[in-house]
Every structure is written in structure tokens, then in C-alpha cells.
């Protein structure tokens, strides 16, 4: 893995369930990990649903392996990049060689 290709800073958030003072449960995104990544993106795809244009861009982030990064799953984490939020669709550990992890993501609809 070439280190000079890791030139984009990304932020990984974790989904936590928080209980308030009266016992209500809420989902809260908290910062979990920040690192540098290599970004490889498909061309942005836009679809039209019921007269509304929807941006379904897909993007892949490749990060270095570490203990915190190895705990990332597709259900409880998401990526923030350039002010946009991306859901993690798949986590590829690249043959479990403990060198890098590839996160396949899709832009969140808002």
C-alpha cells in the first residue's frame, strides 16, 4: 500500500443509543475515528423518483488497518467526507492481511 495515496481526511461516526432523563431512547451519531483515505468514486448517479431528483452516488474509501478500523461494520457506522454523509454498504478486509480496509459507501438521502 502506498502511503502517499492516502491524501483525503475522512471521519467515521458510530451509532449509539442514548437514554435521556425520563427514559426515552434516541439514536445519536458520535465521532468514532478519523483517518486519511484513498477515495475512488463512480460517476454520480441521479435518479428520478416521483418527480424528485435523487443523488445515489457510490464511493469507495480505502484506509489503513488498525484495531479501531477493524471494528467497523456496515450497520453501526457511517463516513463523513467533504461535508456529505455516506452509509457504509460493505466492509472489505482485503483478504485479512491486516494492511488495509475498503469501505464501500453510498450517499445518504436527506
Secondary structure per residue as TSV (DSSP state, phi and psi in degrees):
chain	resnum	aa	ss	phi	psi
A	1	X	-	360.0	129.7
A	2	X	-	-89.8	120.4
A	3	X	G	-66.7	-32.6
A	4	X	G	-66.0	-15.9
A	5	X	G	-80.2	-16.3
A	6	X	-	-83.4	83.1
A	7	X	-	-119.6	2.9
A	8	X	E	-118.6	128.9
A	9	X	E	-86.2	129.3
A	10	X	E	-122.7	158.3
A	11	X	E	-121.1	130.8
A	12	X	E	-108.8	126.4
A	13	X	E	-107.5	149.1
A	14	X	E	-113.8	141.4
A	15	X	E	-87.3	119.1
A	16	X	E	-118.6	147.2
A	17	X	E	-98.9	123.2
A	18	X	E	-115.3	139.6
A	19	X	E	-106.6	128.7
A	20	X	-	-86.1	-172.0
A	21	X	T	-66.7	-25.1
A	22	X	T	-103.4	8.2
A	23	X	S	96.7	6.5
A	24	X	-	-76.0	139.3
A	25	X	E	-98.7	133.9
A	26	X	E	-133.0	147.1
A	27	X	E	-86.0	133.3
A	28	X	E	-134.9	131.6
A	29	X	E	-90.9	121.7
A	30	X	E	-119.3	151.6
A	31	X	E	-66.1	132.5
A	32	X	E	-112.8	-47.2
A	33	X	E	-158.0	144.0
A	34	X	E	-129.9	141.7
A	35	X	E	-160.0	176.4
A	36	X	E	-98.1	146.7
A	37	X	E	-141.7	160.8
A	38	X	E	-97.4	131.8
A	39	X	E	-110.5	127.7
A	40	X	E	-129.5	121.0
A	41	X	E	-121.5	149.1
A	42	X	-	-81.6	167.5
A	43	X	-	-65.8	143.7
A	44	X	-	-61.7	131.3
A	45	X	-	-109.8	131.3
A	46	X	E	-120.2	134.9
A	47	X	E	-119.0	159.2
A	48	X	E	-112.4	116.2
A	49	X	E	-119.2	115.8
A	50	X	T	52.6	43.8
A	51	X	T	79.3	8.7
A	52	X	E	-117.0	133.8
A	53	X	E	-86.2	125.5
A	54	X	E	-116.9	128.9
A	55	X	E	-92.6	111.7
A	56	X	-	-112.4	54.5
A	57	X	-	-69.8	138.9
A	58	X	E	-115.0	144.2
A	59	X	E	-148.9	147.4
A	60	X	E	-116.9	134.4
A	61	X	E	-115.7	131.1
A	62	X	E	-112.5	122.5
A	63	X	E	-122.7	162.8
A	64	X	E	-74.3	149.0
A	65	X	-	-75.9	137.9
A	66	X	-	-155.3	174.2
A	67	X	H	-60.7	-44.7
A	68	X	H	-66.3	-40.1
A	69	X	H	-69.9	-30.5
A	70	X	H	-71.3	-16.6
A	71	X	T	-86.1	-5.3
A	72	X	-	-69.1	132.3
A	73	X	-	-122.5	167.9
A	74	X	T	-80.8	-14.9
A	75	X	T	-94.2	-30.9
A	76	X	T	-110.0	7.5
A	77	X	E	-135.4	159.9
A	78	X	E	-148.9	166.8
A	79	X	E	-117.2	138.6
A	80	X	E	-113.1	127.4
A	81	X	E	-146.9	126.3
A	82	X	T	53.7	39.3
A	83	X	T	77.1	1.6
A	84	X	E	-109.2	155.1
A	85	X	E	-111.1	134.7
A	86	X	E	-125.9	130.9
A	87	X	E	-79.4	141.9
A	88	X	E	-85.0	120.8
A	89	X	E	-88.9	-43.1
A	90	X	E	-147.1	148.5
A	91	X	E	-117.7	118.4
A	92	X	E	-110.1	117.3
A	93	X	-	-85.5	9.5
A	94	X	G	52.5	61.9
A	95	X	G	64.2	19.5
A	96	X	G	53.3	41.0
A	97	X	-	-89.3	-2.2
A	98	X	S	59.5	42.5
A	99	X	S	-116.9	-45.2
A	100	X	E	-151.3	162.8
A	101	X	E	-132.0	135.3
A	102	X	E	-108.8	124.8
A	103	X	E	-106.9	115.1
A	104	X	E	-91.9	122.6
A	105	X	E	-128.4	160.3
A	106	X	E	-134.1	141.3
A	107	X	E	-63.0	137.4
A	108	X	-	-78.0	135.7
A	109	X	-	-77.2	135.5
A	110	X	-	-124.7	360.0
